[in-house]
Amino acid sequence: MADWSSNPQDLNSMHEVGQLEEQMEDLNSIHELGQLEEQTEDLNSIHELGQLEEQTEFLCNVDEEYVPKVGMTFMSCTEANDFYKEYAK
C-alpha cells in the first residue's frame, strides 16, 4: 500500500483528477440534455409536419384529373388557360 501522505503533489493530482472526472460527468449530462432537447425539437417538428400533412389532405381533396403534371400538353392556349382556371378554384 502506498503512503500518499508523504507526497502531497500526488494527493493534489488525485484530487484534481477527481474534480476533472466530476466536471466531465457534468459536461456529459449537459451534452446528453442538449441531445435530448434536440430530439424533442425534432419530434415536435415531425409531429407538426404530420398535422400539416393531415390538414393539407383535408384541404386539398382535388380530383387527380385536374392536378397539373409535368409534361402535360394542351391542344390550344385556351384549353390550357381553362384547365388552370379550373385548377385554381
Phi and psi in radians as a Rosetta constraint file:
Dihedral C 1 N 2 CA 2 C 2 CIRCULARHARMONIC -1.379 0.35
Dihedral N 2 CA 2 C 2 N 3 CIRCULARHARMONIC 2.573 0.35
Dihedral C 2 N 3 CA 3 C 3 CIRCULARHARMONIC -1.715 0.35
Dihedral N 3 CA 3 C 3 N 4 CIRCULARHARMONIC 1.651 0.35
Dihedral C 3 N 4 CA 4 C 4 CIRCULARHARMONIC -1.265 0.35
Dihedral N 4 CA 4 C 4 N 5 CIRCULARHARMONIC -0.377 0.35
Dihedral C 4 N 5 CA 5 C 5 CIRCULARHARMONIC -1.184 0.35
Dihedral N 5 CA 5 C 5 N 6 CIRCULARHARMONIC -0.350 0.35
Dihedral C 5 N 6 CA 6 C 6 CIRCULARHARMONIC -1.411 0.35
Dihedral N 6 CA 6 C 6 N 7 CIRCULARHARMONIC -0.242 0.35
Dihedral C 6 N 7 CA 7 C 7 CIRCULARHARMONIC -2.319 0.35
Dihedral N 7 CA 7 C 7 N 8 CIRCULARHARMONIC 1.580 0.35
Dihedral C 7 N 8 CA 8 C 8 CIRCULARHARMONIC -1.073 0.35
Dihedral N 8 CA 8 C 8 N 9 CIRCULARHARMONIC -0.479 0.35
Dihedral C 8 N 9 CA 9 C 9 CIRCULARHARMONIC -1.108 0.35
Dihedral N 9 CA 9 C 9 N 10 CIRCULARHARMONIC -0.669 0.35
Dihedral C 9 N 10 CA 10 C 10 CIRCULARHARMONIC -1.118 0.35
Dihedral N 10 CA 10 C 10 N 11 CIRCULARHARMONIC -0.706 0.35
Dihedral C 10 N 11 CA 11 C 11 CIRCULARHARMONIC -1.127 0.35
Dihedral N 11 CA 11 C 11 N 12 CIRCULARHARMONIC -0.737 0.35
Dihedral C 11 N 12 CA 12 C 12 CIRCULARHARMONIC -1.100 0.35
Dihedral N 12 CA 12 C 12 N 13 CIRCULARHARMONIC -0.732 0.35
Dihedral C 12 N 13 CA 13 C 13 CIRCULARHARMONIC -1.097 0.35
Dihedral N 13 CA 13 C 13 N 14 CIRCULARHARMONIC -0.739 0.35
Dihedral C 13 N 14 CA 14 C 14 CIRCULARHARMONIC -1.126 0.35
Dihedral N 14 CA 14 C 14 N 15 CIRCULARHARMONIC -0.688 0.35
Dihedral C 14 N 15 CA 15 C 15 CIRCULARHARMONIC -1.133 0.35
Dihedral N 15 CA 15 C 15 N 16 CIRCULARHARMONIC -0.764 0.35
Dihedral C 15 N 16 CA 16 C 16 CIRCULARHARMONIC -1.110 0.35
Dihedral N 16 CA 16 C 16 N 17 CIRCULARHARMONIC -0.692 0.35
Dihedral C 16 N 17 CA 17 C 17 CIRCULARHARMONIC -1.101 0.35
Dihedral N 17 CA 17 C 17 N 18 CIRCULARHARMONIC -0.730 0.35
Dihedral C 17 N 18 CA 18 C 18 CIRCULARHARMONIC -1.077 0.35
Dihedral N 18 CA 18 C 18 N 19 CIRCULARHARMONIC -0.742 0.35
Dihedral C 18 N 19 CA 19 C 19 CIRCULARHARMONIC -1.140 0.35
Dihedral N 19 CA 19 C 19 N 20 CIRCULARHARMONIC -0.697 0.35
Dihedral C 19 N 20 CA 20 C 20 CIRCULARHARMONIC -1.093 0.35
Dihedral N 20 CA 20 C 20 N 21 CIRCULARHARMONIC -0.736 0.35
Dihedral C 20 N 21 CA 21 C 21 CIRCULARHARMONIC -1.098 0.35
Dihedral N 21 CA 21 C 21 N 22 CIRCULARHARMONIC -0.705 0.35
Dihedral C 21 N 22 CA 22 C 22 CIRCULARHARMONIC -1.105 0.35
Dihedral N 22 CA 22 C 22 N 23 CIRCULARHARMONIC -0.746 0.35
Dihedral C 22 N 23 CA 23 C 23 CIRCULARHARMONIC -1.113 0.35
Dihedral N 23 CA 23 C 23 N 24 CIRCULARHARMONIC -0.697 0.35
Dihedral C 23 N 24 CA 24 C 24 CIRCULARHARMONIC -1.122 0.35
Dihedral N 24 CA 24 C 24 N 25 CIRCULARHARMONIC -0.712 0.35
Dihedral C 24 N 25 CA 25 C 25 CIRCULARHARMONIC -1.089 0.35
Dihedral N 25 CA 25 C 25 N 26 CIRCULARHARMONIC -0.734 0.35
Dihedral C 25 N 26 CA 26 C 26 CIRCULARHARMONIC -1.092 0.35
Dihedral N 26 CA 26 C 26 N 27 CIRCULARHARMONIC -0.775 0.35
Dihedral C 26 N 27 CA 27 C 27 CIRCULARHARMONIC -1.120 0.35
Dihedral N 27 CA 27 C 27 N 28 CIRCULARHARMONIC -0.708 0.35
Dihedral C 27 N 28 CA 28 C 28 CIRCULARHARMONIC -1.093 0.35
Dihedral N 28 CA 28 C 28 N 29 CIRCULARHARMONIC -0.725 0.35
Dihedral C 28 N 29 CA 29 C 29 CIRCULARHARMONIC -1.093 0.35
Dihedral N 29 CA 29 C 29 N 30 CIRCULARHARMONIC -0.760 0.35
Dihedral C 29 N 30 CA 30 C 30 CIRCULARHARMONIC -1.108 0.35
Dihedral N 30 CA 30 C 30 N 31 CIRCULARHARMONIC -0.746 0.35
Dihedral C 30 N 31 CA 31 C 31 CIRCULARHARMONIC -1.090 0.35
Dihedral N 31 CA 31 C 31 N 32 CIRCULARHARMONIC -0.787 0.35
Dihedral C 31 N 32 CA 32 C 32 CIRCULARHARMONIC -1.112 0.35
Dihedral N 32 CA 32 C 32 N 33 CIRCULARHARMONIC -0.676 0.35
Dihedral C 32 N 33 CA 33 C 33 CIRCULARHARMONIC -1.121 0.35
Dihedral N 33 CA 33 C 33 N 34 CIRCULARHARMONIC -0.722 0.35
Dihedral C 33 N 34 CA 34 C 34 CIRCULARHARMONIC -1.072 0.35
Dihedral N 34 CA 34 C 34 N 35 CIRCULARHARMONIC -0.734 0.35
Dihedral C 34 N 35 CA 35 C 35 CIRCULARHARMONIC -1.134 0.35
Dihedral N 35 CA 35 C 35 N 36 CIRCULARHARMONIC -0.692 0.35
Dihedral C 35 N 36 CA 36 C 36 CIRCULARHARMONIC -1.111 0.35
Dihedral N 36 CA 36 C 36 N 37 CIRCULARHARMONIC -0.734 0.35
Dihedral C 36 N 37 CA 37 C 37 CIRCULARHARMONIC -1.107 0.35
Dihedral N 37 CA 37 C 37 N 38 CIRCULARHARMONIC -0.723 0.35
Dihedral C 37 N 38 CA 38 C 38 CIRCULARHARMONIC -1.097 0.35
Dihedral N 38 CA 38 C 38 N 39 CIRCULARHARMONIC -0.755 0.35
Dihedral C 38 N 39 CA 39 C 39 CIRCULARHARMONIC -1.120 0.35
Dihedral N 39 CA 39 C 39 N 40 CIRCULARHARMONIC -0.672 0.35
Dihedral C 39 N 40 CA 40 C 40 CIRCULARHARMONIC -1.117 0.35
Dihedral N 40 CA 40 C 40 N 41 CIRCULARHARMONIC -0.754 0.35
Dihedral C 40 N 41 CA 41 C 41 CIRCULARHARMONIC -1.079 0.35
Dihedral N 41 CA 41 C 41 N 42 CIRCULARHARMONIC -0.736 0.35
Dihedral C 41 N 42 CA 42 C 42 CIRCULARHARMONIC -1.080 0.35
Dihedral N 42 CA 42 C 42 N 43 CIRCULARHARMONIC -0.771 0.35
Dihedral C 42 N 43 CA 43 C 43 CIRCULARHARMONIC -1.124 0.35
Dihedral N 43 CA 43 C 43 N 44 CIRCULARHARMONIC -0.691 0.35
Dihedral C 43 N 44 CA 44 C 44 CIRCULARHARMONIC -1.101 0.35
Dihedral N 44 CA 44 C 44 N 45 CIRCULARHARMONIC -0.714 0.35
Dihedral C 44 N 45 CA 45 C 45 CIRCULARHARMONIC -1.112 0.35
Dihedral N 45 CA 45 C 45 N 46 CIRCULARHARMONIC -0.753 0.35
Dihedral C 45 N 46 CA 46 C 46 CIRCULARHARMONIC -1.102 0.35
Dihedral N 46 CA 46 C 46 N 47 CIRCULARHARMONIC -0.750 0.35
Dihedral C 46 N 47 CA 47 C 47 CIRCULARHARMONIC -1.086 0.35
Dihedral N 47 CA 47 C 47 N 48 CIRCULARHARMONIC -0.780 0.35
Dihedral C 47 N 48 CA 48 C 48 CIRCULARHARMONIC -1.116 0.35
Dihedral N 48 CA 48 C 48 N 49 CIRCULARHARMONIC -0.692 0.35
Dihedral C 48 N 49 CA 49 C 49 CIRCULARHARMONIC -1.096 0.35
Dihedral N 49 CA 49 C 49 N 50 CIRCULARHARMONIC -0.728 0.35
Dihedral C 49 N 50 CA 50 C 50 CIRCULARHARMONIC -1.067 0.35
Dihedral N 50 CA 50 C 50 N 51 CIRCULARHARMONIC -0.729 0.35
Dihedral C 50 N 51 CA 51 C 51 CIRCULARHARMONIC -1.136 0.35
Dihedral N 51 CA 51 C 51 N 52 CIRCULARHARMONIC -0.697 0.35
Dihedral C 51 N 52 CA 52 C 52 CIRCULARHARMONIC -1.111 0.35
Dihedral N 52 CA 52 C 52 N 53 CIRCULARHARMONIC -0.737 0.35
Dihedral C 52 N 53 CA 53 C 53 CIRCULARHARMONIC -1.100 0.35
Dihedral N 53 CA 53 C 53 N 54 CIRCULARHARMONIC -0.700 0.35
Dihedral C 53 N 54 CA 54 C 54 CIRCULARHARMONIC -1.091 0.35
Dihedral N 54 CA 54 C 54 N 55 CIRCULARHARMONIC -0.742 0.35
Dihedral C 54 N 55 CA 55 C 55 CIRCULARHARMONIC -1.147 0.35
Dihedral N 55 CA 55 C 55 N 56 CIRCULARHARMONIC -0.704 0.35
Dihedral C 55 N 56 CA 56 C 56 CIRCULARHARMONIC -1.115 0.35
Dihedral N 56 CA 56 C 56 N 57 CIRCULARHARMONIC -0.755 0.35
Dihedral C 56 N 57 CA 57 C 57 CIRCULARHARMONIC -1.042 0.35
Dihedral N 57 CA 57 C 57 N 58 CIRCULARHARMONIC -0.699 0.35
Dihedral C 57 N 58 CA 58 C 58 CIRCULARHARMONIC -1.208 0.35
Dihedral N 58 CA 58 C 58 N 59 CIRCULARHARMONIC -0.730 0.35
Dihedral C 58 N 59 CA 59 C 59 CIRCULARHARMONIC -1.366 0.35
Dihedral N 59 CA 59 C 59 N 60 CIRCULARHARMONIC -0.481 0.35
Dihedral C 59 N 60 CA 60 C 60 CIRCULARHARMONIC -1.930 0.35
Dihedral N 60 CA 60 C 60 N 61 CIRCULARHARMONIC 0.939 0.35
Dihedral C 60 N 61 CA 61 C 61 CIRCULARHARMONIC -1.536 0.35
Dihedral N 61 CA 61 C 61 N 62 CIRCULARHARMONIC 1.436 0.35
Dihedral C 61 N 62 CA 62 C 62 CIRCULARHARMONIC -1.967 0.35
Dihedral N 62 CA 62 C 62 N 63 CIRCULARHARMONIC 2.422 0.35
Dihedral C 62 N 63 CA 63 C 63 CIRCULARHARMONIC -1.092 0.35
Dihedral N 63 CA 63 C 63 N 64 CIRCULARHARMONIC 2.258 0.35
Dihedral C 63 N 64 CA 64 C 64 CIRCULARHARMONIC -0.961 0.35
Dihedral N 64 CA 64 C 64 N 65 CIRCULARHARMONIC -0.454 0.35
Dihedral C 64 N 65 CA 65 C 65 CIRCULARHARMONIC -1.074 0.35
Dihedral N 65 CA 65 C 65 N 66 CIRCULARHARMONIC -0.473 0.35
Dihedral C 65 N 66 CA 66 C 66 CIRCULARHARMONIC -1.842 0.35
Dihedral N 66 CA 66 C 66 N 67 CIRCULARHARMONIC 0.261 0.35
Dihedral C 66 N 67 CA 67 C 67 CIRCULARHARMONIC -1.710 0.35
Dihedral N 67 CA 67 C 67 N 68 CIRCULARHARMONIC 2.177 0.35
Dihedral C 67 N 68 CA 68 C 68 CIRCULARHARMONIC -1.105 0.35
Dihedral N 68 CA 68 C 68 N 69 CIRCULARHARMONIC 2.514 0.35
Dihedral C 68 N 69 CA 69 C 69 CIRCULARHARMONIC -2.324 0.35
Dihedral N 69 CA 69 C 69 N 70 CIRCULARHARMONIC 2.621 0.35
Dihedral C 69 N 70 CA 70 C 70 CIRCULARHARMONIC -1.081 0.35
Dihedral N 70 CA 70 C 70 N 71 CIRCULARHARMONIC 2.303 0.35
Dihedral C 70 N 71 CA 71 C 71 CIRCULARHARMONIC 1.622 0.35
Dihedral N 71 CA 71 C 71 N 72 CIRCULARHARMONIC 0.058 0.35
Dihedral C 71 N 72 CA 72 C 72 CIRCULARHARMONIC -1.130 0.35
Dihedral N 72 CA 72 C 72 N 73 CIRCULARHARMONIC 2.552 0.35
Dihedral C 72 N 73 CA 73 C 73 CIRCULARHARMONIC -2.227 0.35
Dihedral N 73 CA 73 C 73 N 74 CIRCULARHARMONIC 2.686 0.35
Dihedral C 73 N 74 CA 74 C 74 CIRCULARHARMONIC -2.296 0.35
Dihedral N 74 CA 74 C 74 N 75 CIRCULARHARMONIC 2.651 0.35
Dihedral C 74 N 75 CA 75 C 75 CIRCULARHARMONIC -1.277 0.35
Dihedral N 75 CA 75 C 75 N 76 CIRCULARHARMONIC -0.426 0.35
Dihedral C 75 N 76 CA 76 C 76 CIRCULARHARMONIC -2.677 0.35
Dihedral N 76 CA 76 C 76 N 77 CIRCULARHARMONIC 2.907 0.35
Dihedral C 76 N 77 CA 77 C 77 CIRCULARHARMONIC -1.140 0.35
Dihedral N 77 CA 77 C 77 N 78 CIRCULARHARMONIC -0.614 0.35
Dihedral C 77 N 78 CA 78 C 78 CIRCULARHARMONIC -1.110 0.35
Dihedral N 78 CA 78 C 78 N 79 CIRCULARHARMONIC -0.739 0.35
Dihedral C 78 N 79 CA 79 C 79 CIRCULARHARMONIC -1.098 0.35
Dihedral N 79 CA 79 C 79 N 80 CIRCULARHARMONIC -0.749 0.35
Dihedral C 79 N 80 CA 80 C 80 CIRCULARHARMONIC -1.116 0.35
Dihedral N 80 CA 80 C 80 N 81 CIRCULARHARMONIC -0.756 0.35
Dihedral C 80 N 81 CA 81 C 81 CIRCULARHARMONIC -1.092 0.35
Dihedral N 81 CA 81 C 81 N 82 CIRCULARHARMONIC -0.768 0.35
Dihedral C 81 N 82 CA 82 C 82 CIRCULARHARMONIC -1.095 0.35
Dihedral N 82 CA 82 C 82 N 83 CIRCULARHARMONIC -0.725 0.35
Dihedral C 82 N 83 CA 83 C 83 CIRCULARHARMONIC -1.031 0.35
Dihedral N 83 CA 83 C 83 N 84 CIRCULARHARMONIC -0.871 0.35
Dihedral C 83 N 84 CA 84 C 84 CIRCULARHARMONIC -1.229 0.35
Dihedral N 84 CA 84 C 84 N 85 CIRCULARHARMONIC -0.525 0.35
Dihedral C 84 N 85 CA 85 C 85 CIRCULARHARMONIC -1.133 0.35
Dihedral N 85 CA 85 C 85 N 86 CIRCULARHARMONIC -0.748 0.35
Dihedral C 85 N 86 CA 86 C 86 CIRCULARHARMONIC -1.145 0.35
Dihedral N 86 CA 86 C 86 N 87 CIRCULARHARMONIC -0.710 0.35
Dihedral C 86 N 87 CA 87 C 87 CIRCULARHARMONIC -1.146 0.35
Dihedral N 87 CA 87 C 87 N 88 CIRCULARHARMONIC -0.622 0.35
Dihedral C 87 N 88 CA 88 C 88 CIRCULARHARMONIC -1.251 0.35
Dihedral N 88 CA 88 C 88 N 89 CIRCULARHARMONIC -0.267 0.35
